[in-house]
Amino acid sequence: MWPLGALAAVLLKILLDVLGVAHDLQWRLVLAAGAIPALAVLYFRRRMPETARYLAHLAGERAEASRVMTEISGISVIAPDADPRSFGTVFRRHARQILAAALLWMIYDLVVYVFILFGPNLIASSLGMTPTTFTLFTNIFFVLPASC
């Protein structure tokens, strides 16, 4: 979701430019707009029930887990017993996939952060682009396709 938020921020900045909003207010409005999704997550997460897995395995509330599973699926379900495996056992089984995902994520972040930190000022000026245009271009042609 981060690339979509970055694209929305650039588009909001362009809209504020078109509307003639002062530059010292633009960055504040773009920053404040970034709080809207976070507040929505907080609000909607508080309204969601806990997952049946958490209730059954970690909280030890099998009856509540069964109620949540029945509510979501529409059929009467009995929660399974707690998983007896330790964290180390589960991690050893999936360590290769976890480490591969972490490595790919690190490589992705390195590439994206180069565009974010150095792109709008250094790279954009050497290409004769404005920082906003460069950010929009990199988000549409590099960041969004890499995220899909």
Backbone hydrogen bonds in HBPLUS format (Angstrom, degrees):
<---DONOR---> <-ACCEPTOR-->    atom                        ^
c    i                          cat <-CA-CA->   ^        H-A-AA   ^      H-
h    n   atom  resd res      DA  || num        DHA   H-A  angle D-A-AA Bond
n    s   type  num  typ     dist DA aas  dist angle  dist       angle   num
A0004-LEU N   A0001-MET O   3.11 MM   3  5.32 119.4  2.50 101.8 116.6     1
A0005-GLY N   A0001-MET O   3.04 MM   4  6.37 155.3  2.10 154.9 162.5     2
A0006-ALA N   A0002-TRP O   2.87 MM   4  6.17 156.3  1.93 157.8 164.9     3
A0007-LEU N   A0003-PRO O   2.93 MM   4  6.11 156.6  1.99 144.8 151.0     4
A0008-ALA N   A0004-LEU O   2.90 MM   4  6.09 155.3  1.96 144.1 151.2     5
A0009-ALA N   A0005-GLY O   2.91 MM   4  6.14 149.5  2.00 144.0 152.2     6
A0010-VAL N   A0006-ALA O   3.09 MM   4  6.38 156.1  2.15 146.2 151.7     7
A0011-LEU N   A0007-LEU O   2.96 MM   4  6.21 163.3  1.99 151.9 156.7     8
A0012-LEU N   A0008-ALA O   2.87 MM   4  6.03 151.9  1.94 145.1 152.9     9
A0013-LYS N   A0009-ALA O   2.94 MM   4  6.16 153.7  2.01 143.9 151.1    10
A0014-ILE N   A0010-VAL O   2.95 MM   4  6.27 154.6  2.02 150.0 156.5    11
A0015-LEU N   A0011-LEU O   2.94 MM   4  6.18 157.9  1.99 145.2 151.4    12
A0016-LEU N   A0012-LEU O   2.87 MM   4  6.12 157.5  1.92 151.0 156.9    13
A0017-ASP N   A0013-LYS O   2.96 MM   4  6.19 147.4  2.07 142.8 151.8    14
A0018-VAL N   A0014-ILE O   2.96 MM   4  6.27 159.0  2.00 151.3 156.3    15
A0019-LEU N   A0015-LEU O   2.92 MM   4  6.18 152.1  2.00 147.9 155.9    16
A0021-VAL N   A0016-LEU O   3.06 MM   5  5.44 160.0  2.10 162.2 160.7    17
A0020-GLY N   A0017-ASP O   3.10 MM   3  5.15 150.9  2.19 100.3 109.3    18
A0025-LEU N   A0022-ALA O   3.05 MM   3  5.44 147.5  2.16 107.8 117.6    19
A0026-GLN N   A0022-ALA O   2.97 MM   4  6.24 140.5  2.13 146.4 158.7    20
A0029-LEU N   A0025-LEU O   3.03 MM   4  6.32 156.5  2.08 154.9 161.4    21
A0030-VAL N   A0026-GLN O   2.95 MM   4  6.20 163.4  1.98 159.7 164.2    22
A0031-LEU N   A0027-TRP O   2.95 MM   4  6.00 158.3  2.00 140.5 146.9    23
A0032-ALA N   A0028-ARG O   2.89 MM   4  6.04 158.7  1.93 145.4 151.6    24
A0033-ALA N   A0029-LEU O   2.91 MM   4  6.06 148.8  2.01 143.0 151.5    25
A0034-GLY N   A0031-LEU O   3.15 MM   3  5.31 133.6  2.37  98.7 110.8    26
A0035-ALA N   A0032-ALA O   3.01 MM   3  5.38 152.5  2.09 108.5 116.9    27
A0036-ILE N   A0033-ALA O   3.21 MM   3  5.52 150.1  2.30 105.9 114.0    28
A0039-LEU N   A0035-ALA O   2.91 MM   4  6.10 160.4  1.95 156.9 161.9    29
A0040-ALA N   A0036-ILE O   2.96 MM   4  6.17 153.3  2.04 150.1 158.1    30
A0041-VAL N   A0037-PRO O   2.93 MM   4  6.18 154.1  2.00 148.5 154.8    31
A0042-LEU N   A0038-ALA O   3.05 MM   4  6.35 163.0  2.08 148.8 153.0    32
A0043-TYR N   A0039-LEU O   2.95 MM   4  6.16 164.7  1.97 149.9 153.8    33
A0044-PHE N   A0040-ALA O   2.91 MM   4  6.05 177.6  1.91 156.9 157.6    34
A0045-ARG N   A0041-VAL O   2.81 MM   4  5.71 154.5  1.88 149.5 156.9    35
A0046-ARG N   A0042-LEU O   3.21 MM   4  6.25 150.6  2.30 141.3 147.6    36
A0047-ARG N   A0044-PHE O   3.16 MM   3  5.14 137.6  2.35  95.1 106.9    37
A0048-MET N   A0045-ARG O   3.29 MM   3  5.22 150.7  2.38  97.7 106.0    38
A0055-LEU N   A0051-THR O   3.05 MM   4  6.36 171.6  2.05 156.1 158.1    39
A0056-ALA N   A0052-ALA O   2.86 MM   4  5.95 164.0  1.89 152.8 156.9    40
A0057-HIS N   A0053-ARG O   2.90 MM   4  5.79 166.3  1.92 149.8 154.4    41
A0058-LEU N   A0054-TYR O   2.95 MM   4  5.18 142.0  2.10 129.0 141.1    42
A0059-ALA N   A0054-TYR O   2.96 MM   5  6.25 166.2  1.98 158.9 161.2    43
A0061-GLU N   A0055-LEU O   2.70 MM   6  5.18 152.0  1.77 157.8 154.1    44
A0065-ALA N   A0061-GLU O   3.00 MM   4  6.22 153.5  2.08 147.6 155.9    45
A0066-SER N   A0062-ARG O   2.88 MM   4  6.08 154.0  1.95 147.2 153.7    46
A0067-ARG N   A0063-ALA O   3.01 MM   4  6.30 151.7  2.10 143.4 151.2    47
A0068-VAL N   A0064-GLU O   3.00 MM   4  6.28 158.9  2.05 149.9 154.5    48
A0069-MET N   A0065-ALA O   2.96 MM   4  6.18 165.8  1.99 152.3 156.2    49
A0070-THR N   A0066-SER O   2.92 MM   4  6.04 154.2  1.98 145.9 153.1    50
A0071-GLU N   A0067-ARG O   2.89 MM   4  6.07 154.6  1.96 145.6 153.0    51
A0072-ILE N   A0068-VAL O   2.97 MM   4  6.17 156.9  2.02 151.8 157.2    52
A0073-SER N   A0069-MET O   2.94 MM   4  5.93 166.9  1.96 147.4 151.8    53
A0074-GLY N   A0070-THR O   2.80 MM   4  5.27 146.4  1.91 135.9 144.6    54
A0090-VAL N   A0086-SER O   3.20 MM   4  6.54 164.2  2.23 152.0 155.5    55
A0091-PHE N   A0087-PHE O   2.80 MM   4  6.01 163.0  1.83 156.9 162.6    56
A0092-ARG N   A0088-GLY O   2.92 MM   4  6.01 164.4  1.94 146.7 150.9    57
A0093-ARG N   A0089-THR O   3.23 MM   4  6.40 151.2  2.32 140.2 147.5    58
A0094-HIS N   A0090-VAL O   3.16 MM   4  6.42 144.3  2.29 144.8 154.0    59
A0094-HIS N   A0091-PHE O   3.09 MM   3  5.18 123.5  2.42  98.1 112.3    60
A0095-ALA N   A0091-PHE O   2.67 MM   4  5.31 109.6  2.16 154.2 169.2    61
A0098-ILE N   A0094-HIS O   3.04 MM   4  6.24 162.3  2.08 157.6 163.3    62
A0099-LEU N   A0095-ALA O   2.89 MM   4  5.99 169.9  1.90 157.0 159.3    63
A0100-ALA N   A0096-ARG O   2.99 MM   4  6.10 153.8  2.06 142.9 150.6    64
A0101-ALA N   A0097-GLN O   2.96 MM   4  6.10 160.9  2.00 146.7 151.7    65
A0102-ALA N   A0098-ILE O   2.96 MM   4  6.18 155.2  2.02 146.8 154.1    66
A0103-LEU N   A0099-LEU O   2.93 MM   4  6.12 156.1  1.99 146.1 152.1    67
A0104-LEU N   A0100-ALA O   3.00 MM   4  6.22 166.8  2.02 152.8 156.0    68
A0105-TRP N   A0101-ALA O   2.94 MM   4  6.06 155.9  2.00 145.7 152.9    69
A0106-MET N   A0102-ALA O   2.93 MM   4  6.13 152.8  2.01 144.3 151.6    70
A0107-ILE N   A0103-LEU O   3.00 MM   4  6.30 161.8  2.03 153.5 157.6    71
A0108-TYR N   A0104-LEU O   2.98 MM   4  6.17 163.0  2.01 148.9 153.7    72
A0109-ASP N   A0105-TRP O   2.89 MM   4  6.10 162.5  1.92 150.1 154.9    73
A0110-LEU N   A0106-MET O   2.94 MM   4  6.19 156.1  2.00 150.4 156.5    74
A0111-VAL N   A0107-ILE O   3.20 MM   4  6.48 162.6  2.23 151.9 155.0    75
A0112-VAL N   A0108-TYR O   2.96 MM   4  6.18 170.6  1.97 158.3 161.3    76
A0113-TYR N   A0109-ASP O   2.81 MM   4  5.79 166.5  1.83 152.9 157.0    77
A0114-VAL N   A0110-LEU O   3.22 MM   4  6.31 142.2  2.37 138.0 146.4    78
A0115-PHE N   A0111-VAL O   3.41 MM   4  6.78 156.3  2.48 145.2 150.0    79
A0116-ILE N   A0112-VAL O   2.98 MM   4  6.30 152.7  2.06 146.8 155.5    80
A0117-LEU N   A0113-TYR O   2.82 MM   4  5.77 173.3  1.82 149.4 151.6    81
A0118-PHE N   A0114-VAL O   3.01 MM   4  5.60 154.1  2.08 137.4 145.5    82
A0119-GLY N   A0115-PHE O   3.05 MM   4  4.43 127.6  2.33 105.2 118.1    83
A0122-LEU N   A0118-PHE O   2.94 MM   4  5.49 133.1  2.16 143.3 156.7    84
A0123-ILE N   A0118-PHE O   3.24 MM   5  6.46 161.6  2.27 140.8 146.3    85
A0124-ALA N   A0119-GLY O   2.83 MM   5  5.79 157.2  1.88 168.8 165.4    86
A0126-SER N   A0122-LEU O   3.26 MM   4  6.42 152.9  2.34 142.5 149.5    87
A0127-LEU N   A0123-ILE O   3.08 MM   4  6.33 132.3  2.32 142.4 155.2    88
A0127-LEU N   A0124-ALA O   3.10 MM   3  5.11 133.3  2.33  96.3 109.3    89
A0129-MET N   A0124-ALA O   2.88 MM   5  4.95 171.0  1.89 148.3 145.8    90
A0128-GLY N   A0125-SER O   3.25 MM   3  4.98 153.7  2.32  94.1 101.9    91
A0134-PHE N   A0130-THR O   2.98 MM   4  6.21 165.1  2.00 159.6 163.8    92
A0135-THR N   A0131-PRO O   2.98 MM   4  6.14 162.1  2.01 147.5 152.2    93
A0136-LEU N   A0132-THR O   2.97 MM   4  6.17 162.4  2.00 150.4 155.2    94
A0137-PHE N   A0133-THR O   2.90 MM   4  6.06 163.4  1.92 151.0 155.8    95
A0138-THR N   A0134-PHE O   2.90 MM   4  6.13 171.0  1.91 157.4 159.1    96
A0139-ASN N   A0135-THR O   2.97 MM   4  6.04 157.4  2.02 147.1 153.7    97
A0140-ILE N   A0136-LEU O   3.04 MM   4  6.17 165.4  2.07 151.8 155.4    98
A0141-PHE N   A0137-PHE O   2.98 MM   4  6.04 169.8  1.99 156.8 160.1    99
A0142-PHE N   A0138-THR O   2.90 MM   4  5.23 144.8  2.03 133.8 140.8   100
A0143-VAL N   A0138-THR O   3.02 MM   5  6.38 162.6  2.05 151.4 157.1   101
A0144-LEU N   A0139-ASN O   2.93 MM   5  5.84 167.1  1.95 157.0 158.9   102
A0146-ALA N   A0142-PHE O   3.23 MM   4  6.20 150.1  2.32 138.3 146.5   103
A0147-SER N   A0143-VAL O   3.11 MM   4  6.28 130.4  2.37 143.6 156.7   104
A0147-SER N   A0144-LEU O   3.12 MM   3  5.16 137.0  2.31  99.4 111.5   105
